[in-house]
Amino acid sequence: MTGTIINVITILIGGLLGLRFGQLLSEKSRETIIIGLGLFTIGISVSMFLKTNNSLVTLGGLLIGGLLGEYLQIETRLNQLGIRLENLFNEKSSAPSSGSSFVRGFMTSSVLFCIGPLAILGAIQDGLIGDYQLLAIKSVMDGFAAFAISSSLGIGVLFSAPVVFLYQGGFSLLAVQLQGIMSPVMIDEMTATGGLLLIGLAISSLLEIKPIRVGNFLPSLVVSPLIVYLLSLI
């Protein structure tokens, strides 16, 4: 859990610094930071996708998981959660919109900080042997990302810290069980699927090219390794 705690602290520090000093940057400078983060995210995402051993497994997991997410309305529920948090923070807000900067900041940072090989493998390594080197690297990246996102999208980024704590902490606490259940191939397919979701996040929230309901694809992170397991039984 040490690595997860460090990660959460760096997100909070980066977010607070972004709120305090981010406004000193010009609008074009903040936009450049967000675009740079988006391009870097796409680059990392591609390297994650290339870890797949069978692209059809990733495709199947993405499509099945996306349909499941649409049925469960995960994106809508996450938006509603963000709106409730916004109301708690700002009682004067009479009719917040699901497209508000608070919701975008919360959604973007929560998905960005939780999806990826460092979040999963780092948490597992931290829980099993107490080595938080991977999460330390992730913490540096998340700190800079939190600064950039909060300077543009506001305080919603800070509310992603509890999400990161619960997500990574859960993997750390269940590390032994997960390590016994998930094979390296299953982790590779989960990583590849996460890479595709990060590309969607970059296109939708960071580069703002086209709206994508990335939250509805989150079940694919479970479906892809499950497909690998089912295929191994054949």
C-alpha positions as protocol buffer text, in pm:
chain_id: "A"
residue {
  index: 1
  type: MET
  ca { x: 0 y: 0 z: 0 }
}
residue {
  index: 2
  type: THR
  ca { x: 301 y: 231 z: 36 }
}
residue {
  index: 3
  type: GLY
  ca { x: 325 y: 294 z: -337 }
}
residue {
  index: 4
  type: THR
  ca { x: -46 y: 370 z: -363 }
}
residue {
  index: 5
  type: ILE
  ca { x: -26 y: 622 z: -79 }
}
residue {
  index: 6
  type: ILE
  ca { x: 268 y: 794 z: -250 }
}
residue {
  index: 7
  type: ASN
  ca { x: 72 y: 798 z: -575 }
}
residue {
  index: 8
  type: VAL
  ca { x: -230 y: 960 z: -411 }
}
residue {
  index: 9
  type: ILE
  ca { x: -12 y: 1224 z: -243 }
}
residue {
  index: 10
  type: THR
  ca { x: 156 y: 1320 z: -571 }
}
residue {
  index: 11
  type: ILE
  ca { x: -183 y: 1350 z: -742 }
}
residue {
  index: 12
  type: LEU
  ca { x: -308 y: 1583 z: -467 }
}
residue {
  index: 13
  type: ILE
  ca { x: 12 y: 1791 z: -472 }
}
residue {
  index: 14
  type: GLY
  ca { x: 14 y: 1812 z: -850 }
}
residue {
  index: 15
  type: GLY
  ca { x: -356 y: 1904 z: -855 }
}
residue {
  index: 16
  type: LEU
  ca { x: -319 y: 2172 z: -587 }
}
residue {
  index: 17
  type: LEU
  ca { x: -16 y: 2323 z: -761 }
}
residue {
  index: 18
  type: GLY
  ca { x: -211 y: 2327 z: -1084 }
}
residue {
  index: 19
  type: LEU
  ca { x: -501 y: 2507 z: -916 }
}
residue {
  index: 20
  type: ARG
  ca { x: -268 y: 2756 z: -746 }
}
residue {
  index: 21
  type: PHE
  ca { x: -18 y: 2831 z: -1020 }
}
residue {
  index: 22
  type: GLY
  ca { x: -180 y: 2692 z: -1332 }
}
residue {
  index: 23
  type: GLN
  ca { x: -364 y: 3018 z: -1393 }
}
residue {
  index: 24
  type: LEU
  ca { x: -29 y: 3191 z: -1429 }
}
residue {
  index: 25
  type: LEU
  ca { x: 1 y: 3011 z: -1759 }
}
residue {
  index: 26
  type: SER
  ca { x: -166 y: 3157 z: -2064 }
}
residue {
  index: 27
  type: GLU
  ca { x: -464 y: 2979 z: -2218 }
}
residue {
  index: 28
  type: LYS
  ca { x: -248 y: 2870 z: -2510 }
}
residue {
  index: 29
  type: SER
  ca { x: 17 y: 2733 z: -2272 }
}
residue {
  index: 30
  type: ARG
  ca { x: -240 y: 2529 z: -2078 }
}
residue {
  index: 31
  type: GLU
  ca { x: -385 y: 2405 z: -2405 }
}
residue {
  index: 32
  type: THR
  ca { x: -38 y: 2304 z: -2523 }
}
residue {
  index: 33
  type: ILE
  ca { x: 20 y: 2108 z: -2200 }
}
residue {
  index: 34
  type: ILE
  ca { x: -309 y: 1921 z: -2241 }
}
residue {
  index: 35
  type: ILE
  ca { x: -237 y: 1846 z: -2607 }
}
residue {
  index: 36
  type: GLY
  ca { x: 113 y: 1727 z: -2520 }
}
residue {
  index: 37
  type: LEU
  ca { x: -33 y: 1502 z: -2251 }
}
residue {
  index: 38
  type: GLY
  ca { x: -283 y: 1370 z: -2504 }
}
residue {
  index: 39
  type: LEU
  ca { x: -14 y: 1291 z: -2760 }
}
residue {
  index: 40
  type: PHE
  ca { x: 203 y: 1125 z: -2495 }
}
residue {
  index: 41
  type: THR
  ca { x: -98 y: 920 z: -2379 }
}
residue {
  index: 42
  type: ILE
  ca { x: -156 y: 796 z: -2733 }
}
residue {
  index: 43
  type: GLY
  ca { x: 213 y: 698 z: -2758 }
}
residue {
  index: 44
  type: ILE
  ca { x: 197 y: 503 z: -2430 }
}
residue {
  index: 45
  type: SER
  ca { x: -134 y: 350 z: -2539 }
}
residue {
  index: 46
  type: VAL
  ca { x: 12 y: 215 z: -2862 }
}
residue {
  index: 47
  type: SER
  ca { x: 299 y: 49 z: -2674 }
}
residue {
  index: 48
  type: MET
  ca { x: 43 y: -106 z: -2438 }
}
residue {
  index: 49
  type: PHE
  ca { x: -168 y: -242 z: -2724 }
}
residue {
  index: 50
  type: LEU
  ca { x: 138 y: -400 z: -2885 }
}
residue {
  index: 51
  type: LYS
  ca { x: 164 y: -630 z: -2581 }
}
residue {
  index: 52
  type: THR
  ca { x: -135 y: -828 z: -2708 }
}
residue {
  index: 53
  type: ASN
  ca { x: -74 y: -1190 z: -2802 }
}
residue {
  index: 54
  type: ASN
  ca { x: -400 y: -1215 z: -2994 }
}
residue {
  index: 55
  type: SER
  ca { x: -562 y: -899 z: -3127 }
}
residue {
  index: 56
  type: LEU
  ca { x: -893 y: -1083 z: -3175 }
}
residue {
  index: 57
  type: VAL
  ca { x: -910 y: -1140 z: -2799 }
}
residue {
  index: 58
  type: THR
  ca { x: -862 y: -769 z: -2741 }
}
residue {
  index: 59
  type: LEU
  ca { x: -1128 y: -688 z: -3002 }
}
residue {
  index: 60
  type: GLY
  ca { x: -1374 y: -933 z: -2852 }
}
residue {
  index: 61
  type: GLY
  ca { x: -1314 y: -803 z: -2502 }
}
residue {
  index: 62
  type: LEU
  ca { x: -1355 y: -444 z: -2618 }
}
residue {
  index: 63
  type: LEU
  ca { x: -1684 y: -509 z: -2802 }
}
residue {
  index: 64
  type: ILE
  ca { x: -1840 y: -734 z: -2536 }
}
residue {
  index: 65
  type: GLY
  ca { x: -1721 y: -508 z: -2255 }
}
residue {
  index: 66
  type: GLY
  ca { x: -1852 y: -201 z: -2439 }
}
residue {
  index: 67
  type: LEU
  ca { x: -2196 y: -354 z: -2484 }
}
residue {
  index: 68
  type: LEU
  ca { x: -2201 y: -455 z: -2118 }
}
residue {
  index: 69
  type: GLY
  ca { x: -2100 y: -102 z: -2017 }
}
residue {
  index: 70
  type: GLU
  ca { x: -2375 y: 46 z: -2234 }
}
residue {
  index: 71
  type: TYR
  ca { x: -2627 y: -185 z: -2067 }
}
residue {
  index: 72
  type: LEU
  ca { x: -2504 y: -87 z: -1720 }
}
residue {
  index: 73
  type: GLN
  ca { x: -2480 y: 282 z: -1822 }
}
residue {
  index: 74
  type: ILE
  ca { x: -2143 y: 315 z: -1651 }
}
residue {
  index: 75
  type: GLU
  ca { x: -2057 y: 645 z: -1823 }
}
residue {
  index: 76
  type: THR
  ca { x: -2387 y: 797 z: -1711 }
}
residue {
  index: 77
  type: ARG
  ca { x: -2340 y: 675 z: -1355 }
}
residue {
  index: 78
  type: LEU
  ca { x: -1987 y: 814 z: -1342 }
}
residue {
  index: 79
  type: ASN
  ca { x: -2116 y: 1148 z: -1471 }
}
residue {
  index: 80
  type: GLN
  ca { x: -2385 y: 1145 z: -1204 }
}
residue {
  index: 81
  type: LEU
  ca { x: -2123 y: 1074 z: -939 }
}
residue {
  index: 82
  type: GLY
  ca { x: -1917 y: 1368 z: -1061 }
}
residue {
  index: 83
  type: ILE
  ca { x: -2222 y: 1596 z: -1052 }
}
residue {
  index: 84
  type: ARG
  ca { x: -2302 y: 1491 z: -693 }
}
residue {
  index: 85
  type: LEU
  ca { x: -1944 y: 1567 z: -590 }
}
residue {
  index: 86
  type: GLU
  ca { x: -1966 y: 1904 z: -764 }
}
residue {
  index: 87
  type: ASN
  ca { x: -2287 y: 1984 z: -574 }
}
residue {
  index: 88
  type: LEU
  ca { x: -2122 y: 1891 z: -244 }
}
residue {
  index: 89
  type: PHE
  ca { x: -1824 y: 2113 z: -321 }
}
residue {
  index: 90
  type: ASN
  ca { x: -2021 y: 2406 z: -457 }
}
residue {
  index: 91
  type: GLU
  ca { x: -2368 y: 2432 z: -303 }
}
residue {
  index: 92
  type: LYS
  ca { x: -2441 y: 2738 z: -513 }
}
residue {
  index: 93
  type: SER
  ca { x: -2431 y: 2535 z: -831 }
}
residue {
  index: 94
  type: SER
  ca { x: -2798 y: 2510 z: -929 }
}
residue {
  index: 95
  type: ALA
  ca { x: -2789 y: 2299 z: -1245 }
}
residue {
  index: 96
  type: PRO
  ca { x: -2452 y: 2141 z: -1317 }
}
residue {
  index: 97
  type: SER
  ca { x: -2407 y: 1988 z: -1659 }
}
residue {
  index: 98
  type: SER
  ca { x: -2253 y: 1649 z: -1734 }
}
residue {
  index: 99
  type: GLY
  ca { x: -2020 y: 1836 z: -1965 }
}
residue {
  index: 100
  type: SER
  ca { x: -1891 y: 2071 z: -1692 }
}
residue {
  index: 101
  type: SER
  ca { x: -1518 y: 2112 z: -1633 }
}
residue {
  index: 102
  type: PHE
  ca { x: -1553 y: 1950 z: -1288 }
}
residue {
  index: 103
  type: VAL
  ca { x: -1701 y: 1632 z: -1434 }
}
residue {
  index: 104
  type: ARG
  ca { x: -1450 y: 1628 z: -1720 }
}
residue {
  index: 105
  type: GLY
  ca { x: -1163 y: 1674 z: -1475 }
}
residue {
  index: 106
  type: PHE
  ca { x: -1291 y: 1398 z: -1247 }
}
residue {
  index: 107
  type: MET
  ca { x: -1365 y: 1158 z: -1530 }
}
residue {
  index: 108
  type: THR
  ca { x: -1045 y: 1223 z: -1724 }
}
residue {
  index: 109
  type: SER
  ca { x: -811 y: 1196 z: -1428 }
}
residue {
  index: 110
  type: SER
  ca { x: -987 y: 894 z: -1271 }
}
residue {
  index: 111
  type: VAL
  ca { x: -969 y: 688 z: -1590 }
}
residue {
  index: 112
  type: LEU
  ca { x: -621 y: 814 z: -1681 }
}
residue {
  index: 113
  type: PHE
  ca { x: -472 y: 734 z: -1339 }
}
residue {
  index: 114
  type: CYS
  ca { x: -637 y: 392 z: -1303 }
}
residue {
  index: 115
  type: ILE
  ca { x: -595 y: 239 z: -1649 }
}
residue {
  index: 116
  type: GLY
  ca { x: -257 y: 102 z: -1748 }
}
residue {
  index: 117
  type: PRO
  ca { x: 6 y: -158 z: -1670 }
}
residue {
  index: 118
  type: LEU
  ca { x: 173 y: 51 z: -1399 }
}
residue {
  index: 119
  type: ALA
  ca { x: -148 y: 78 z: -1197 }
}
residue {
  index: 120
  type: ILE
  ca { x: -214 y: -297 z: -1212 }
}
residue {
  index: 121
  type: LEU
  ca { x: 133 y: -449 z: -1209 }
}
residue {
  index: 122
  type: GLY
  ca { x: 270 y: -183 z: -974 }
}
residue {
  index: 123
  type: ALA
  ca { x: -6 y: -244 z: -721 }
}
residue {
  index: 124
  type: ILE
  ca { x: 43 y: -621 z: -743 }
}
residue {
  index: 125
  type: GLN
  ca { x: 421 y: -588 z: -695 }
}
residue {
  index: 126
  type: ASP
  ca { x: 369 y: -351 z: -403 }
}
residue {
  index: 127
  type: GLY
  ca { x: 123 y: -587 z: -236 }
}
residue {
  index: 128
  type: LEU
  ca { x: 328 y: -904 z: -286 }
}
residue {
  index: 129
  type: ILE
  ca { x: 683 y: -801 z: -201 }
}
residue {
  index: 130
  type: GLY
  ca { x: 651 y: -440 z: -88 }
}
residue {
  index: 131
  type: ASP
  ca { x: 840 y: -309 z: -392 }
}
residue {
  index: 132
  type: TYR
  ca { x: 674 y: 13 z: -506 }
}
residue {
  index: 133
  type: GLN
  ca { x: 927 y: 112 z: -774 }
}
residue {
  index: 134
  type: LEU
  ca { x: 670 y: 87 z: -1055 }
}
residue {
  index: 135
  type: LEU
  ca { x: 419 y: 295 z: -862 }
}
residue {
  index: 136
  type: ALA
  ca { x: 689 y: 553 z: -785 }
}
residue {
  index: 137
  type: ILE
  ca { x: 742 y: 598 z: -1160 }
}
residue {
  index: 138
  type: LYS
  ca { x: 366 y: 621 z: -1209 }
}
residue {
  index: 139
  type: SER
  ca { x: 345 y: 877 z: -928 }
}
residue {
  index: 140
  type: VAL
  ca { x: 580 y: 1114 z: -1110 }
}
residue {
  index: 141
  type: MET
  ca { x: 378 y: 1085 z: -1429 }
}
residue {
  index: 142
  type: ASP
  ca { x: 46 y: 1128 z: -1246 }
}
residue {
  index: 143
  type: GLY
  ca { x: 175 y: 1433 z: -1055 }
}
residue {
  index: 144
  type: PHE
  ca { x: 260 y: 1616 z: -1377 }
}
residue {
  index: 145
  type: ALA
  ca { x: -67 y: 1501 z: -1534 }
}
residue {
  index: 146
  type: ALA
  ca { x: -267 y: 1625 z: -1232 }
}
residue {
  index: 147
  type: PHE
  ca { x: -98 y: 1966 z: -1257 }
}
residue {
  index: 148
  type: ALA
  ca { x: -177 y: 1993 z: -1628 }
}
residue {
  index: 149
  type: ILE
  ca { x: -537 y: 1873 z: -1601 }
}
residue {
  index: 150
  type: SER
  ca { x: -626 y: 2076 z: -1289 }
}
residue {
  index: 151
  type: SER
  ca { x: -485 y: 2394 z: -1442 }
}
residue {
  index: 152
  type: SER
  ca { x: -730 y: 2348 z: -1727 }
}
residue {
  index: 153
  type: LEU
  ca { x: -1027 y: 2156 z: -1584 }
}
residue {
  index: 154
  type: GLY
  ca { x: -1019 y: 2258 z: -1218 }
}
residue {
  index: 155
  type: ILE
  ca { x: -1070 y: 2092 z: -881 }
}
residue {
  index: 156
  type: GLY
  ca { x: -1242 y: 1778 z: -1010 }
}
residue {
  index: 157
  type: VAL
  ca { x: -895 y: 1624 z: -1048 }
}
residue {
  index: 158
  type: LEU
  ca { x: -849 y: 1614 z: -668 }
}
residue {
  index: 159
  type: PHE
  ca { x: -1154 y: 1390 z: -629 }
}
residue {
  index: 160
  type: SER
  ca { x: -986 y: 1125 z: -842 }
}
residue {
  index: 161
  type: ALA
  ca { x: -738 y: 1061 z: -557 }
}
residue {
  index: 162
  type: PRO
  ca { x: -985 y: 846 z: -352 }
}
residue {
  index: 163
  type: VAL
  ca { x: -1069 y: 651 z: -669 }
}
residue {
  index: 164
  type: VAL
  ca { x: -698 y: 578 z: -725 }
}
residue {
  index: 165
  type: PHE
  ca { x: -655 y: 477 z: -361 }
}
residue {
  index: 166
  type: LEU
  ca { x: -946 y: 232 z: -370 }
}
residue {
  index: 167
  type: TYR
  ca { x: -854 y: 94 z: -712 }
}
residue {
  index: 168
  type: GLN
  ca { x: -482 y: 39 z: -658 }
}
residue {
  index: 169
  type: GLY
  ca { x: -525 y: -45 z: -291 }
}
residue {
  index: 170
  type: GLY
  ca { x: -775 y: -314 z: -385 }
}
residue {
  index: 171
  type: PHE
  ca { x: -528 y: -471 z: -626 }
}
residue {
  index: 172
  type: SER
  ca { x: -256 y: -462 z: -360 }
}
residue {
  index: 173
  type: LEU
  ca { x: -476 y: -626 z: -96 }
}
residue {
  index: 174
  type: LEU
  ca { x: -584 y: -895 z: -342 }
}
residue {
  index: 175
  type: ALA
  ca { x: -240 y: -931 z: -500 }
}
residue {
  index: 176
  type: VAL
  ca { x: -173 y: -1287 z: -388 }
}
residue {
  index: 177
  type: GLN
  ca { x: -513 y: -1410 z: -505 }
}
residue {
  index: 178
  type: LEU
  ca { x: -490 y: -1223 z: -834 }
}
residue {
  index: 179
  type: GLN
  ca { x: -140 y: -1347 z: -900 }
}
residue {
  index: 180
  type: GLY
  ca { x: -262 y: -1701 z: -855 }
}
residue {
  index: 181
  type: ILE
  ca { x: -560 y: -1654 z: -1087 }
}
residue {
  index: 182
  type: MET
  ca { x: -423 y: -1432 z: -1365 }
}
residue {
  index: 183
  type: SER
  ca { x: -156 y: -1565 z: -1599 }
}
residue {
  index: 184
  type: PRO
  ca { x: 96 y: -1336 z: -1773 }
}
residue {
  index: 185
  type: VAL
  ca { x: -103 y: -1375 z: -2098 }
}
residue {
  index: 186
  type: MET
  ca { x: -423 y: -1258 z: -1925 }
}
residue {
  index: 187
  type: ILE
  ca { x: -240 y: -954 z: -1788 }
}
residue {
  index: 188
  type: ASP
  ca { x: -101 y: -878 z: -2135 }
}
residue {
  index: 189
  type: GLU
  ca { x: -451 y: -878 z: -2288 }
}
residue {
  index: 190
  type: MET
  ca { x: -583 y: -659 z: -2006 }
}
residue {
  index: 191
  type: THR
  ca { x: -295 y: -419 z: -2070 }
}
residue {
  index: 192
  type: ALA
  ca { x: -360 y: -414 z: -2446 }
}
residue {
  index: 193
  type: THR
  ca { x: -728 y: -342 z: -2386 }
}
residue {
  index: 194
  type: GLY
  ca { x: -639 y: -66 z: -2142 }
}
residue {
  index: 195
  type: GLY
  ca { x: -419 y: 86 z: -2412 }
}
residue {
  index: 196
  type: LEU
  ca { x: -717 y: 114 z: -2646 }
}
residue {
  index: 197
  type: LEU
  ca { x: -925 y: 277 z: -2374 }
}
residue {
  index: 198
  type: LEU
  ca { x: -649 y: 529 z: -2313 }
}
residue {
  index: 199
  type: ILE
  ca { x: -648 y: 617 z: -2684 }
}
residue {
  index: 200
  type: GLY
  ca { x: -1022 y: 679 z: -2656 }
}
residue {
  index: 201
  type: LEU
  ca { x: -963 y: 895 z: -2349 }
}
residue {
  index: 202
  type: ALA
  ca { x: -697 y: 1100 z: -2528 }
}
residue {
  index: 203
  type: ILE
  ca { x: -919 y: 1152 z: -2835 }
}
residue {
  index: 204
  type: SER
  ca { x: -1227 y: 1240 z: -2630 }
}
residue {
  index: 205
  type: SER
  ca { x: -1118 y: 1430 z: -2321 }
}
residue {
  index: 206
  type: LEU
  ca { x: -763 y: 1550 z: -2384 }
}
residue {
  index: 207
  type: LEU
  ca { x: -750 y: 1629 z: -2756 }
}
residue {
  index: 208
  type: GLU
  ca { x: -1130 y: 1681 z: -2775 }
}
residue {
  index: 209
  type: ILE
  ca { x: -1148 y: 1539 z: -3127 }
}
residue {
  index: 210
  type: LYS
  ca { x: -1463 y: 1329 z: -3084 }
}
residue {
  index: 211
  type: PRO
  ca { x: -1677 y: 1246 z: -2777 }
}
residue {
  index: 212
  type: ILE
  ca { x: -1630 y: 883 z: -2673 }
}
residue {
  index: 213
  type: ARG
  ca { x: -1810 y: 714 z: -2382 }
}
residue {
  index: 214
  type: VAL
  ca { x: -1488 y: 560 z: -2251 }
}
residue {
  index: 215
  type: GLY
  ca { x: -1644 y: 471 z: -1916 }
}
residue {
  index: 216
  type: ASN
  ca { x: -1878 y: 223 z: -2084 }
}
residue {
  index: 217
  type: PHE
  ca { x: -1576 y: 25 z: -2208 }
}
residue {
  index: 218
  type: LEU
  ca { x: -1434 y: -34 z: -1859 }
}
residue {
  index: 219
  type: PRO
  ca { x: -1588 y: -385 z: -1831 }
}
residue {
  index: 220
  type: SER
  ca { x: -1364 y: -489 z: -2121 }
}
residue {
  index: 221
  type: LEU
  ca { x: -1071 y: -487 z: -1876 }
}
residue {
  index: 222
  type: VAL
  ca { x: -1235 y: -789 z: -1712 }
}
residue {
  index: 223
  type: VAL
  ca { x: -1377 y: -947 z: -2026 }
}
residue {
  index: 224
  type: SER
  ca { x: -1046 y: -966 z: -2218 }
}
residue {
  index: 225
  type: PRO
  ca { x: -857 y: -1177 z: -1959 }
}
residue {
  index: 226
  type: LEU
  ca { x: -1174 y: -1384 z: -1910 }
}
residue {
  index: 227
  type: ILE
  ca { x: -1173 y: -1469 z: -2281 }
}
residue {
  index: 228
  type: VAL
  ca { x: -809 y: -1579 z: -2249 }
}
residue {
  index: 229
  type: TYR
  ca { x: -907 y: -1807 z: -1960 }
}
residue {
  index: 230
  type: LEU
  ca { x: -1199 y: -1958 z: -2151 }
}
residue {
  index: 231
  type: LEU
  ca { x: -982 y: -2023 z: -2456 }
}
residue {
  index: 232
  type: SER
  ca { x: -728 y: -2200 z: -2237 }
}
residue {
  index: 233
  type: LEU
  ca { x: -999 y: -2450 z: -2140 }
}
residue {
  index: 234
  type: ILE
  ca { x: -1058 y: -2553 z: -2500 }
}
